[in-house]
Amino acid sequence: MLELTRHCNHRCRHCYAVWGAPPTLGEPGVEGEMSTSEIRELVDCLQAEAPVETIALSGGEPLLRDDLPSITGFLRERGIAPAIITNGALLTDEKVQSLRDAQTFEVTLFSYRPAVHDELAGRRNAWNDAINGMVNLRNAGRDFVVVFVATRRNFMDLLKATE
């Protein structure tokens, strides 16, 4: 997994991001985050050391990086299948089209109940945005999986969410 940014459009109560993201959004490429060229250099080093078939791109929210299509394109050129781990909120039709080089998407869902998902995501309408993002992926014929993150607040939703 390659964490591309500390920035996120959610404020999940259980976030594990090692970055210690500040409470306000900023621009990718700030101090502590790799530039596009640094990411390319890292991938070159990885491939020199070991066979790399897939790299999962996460964050924060990787879709906040404007250079994400360039990064996924570079990975494809190098024979690596990019997987994008996202909260799904920014998966507009245009964004999905721009990420044509991504192999698959992992979209996080905290509950089948919108209020619980929104509470855990720390943002109103997060559930609707995630569902709309998945619809956009489906309409574009893109591969995606839904990832359920269990916490004390939502673990009882797991079975119902998989029906």
Summary of the structure (lengths in Angstrom):
residues: 163
radius of gyration: 15.9
end to end distance: 28.8
largest distance: 46.6
contacts: 493
relative contact order: 0.16
helix: 38%
strand: 15%
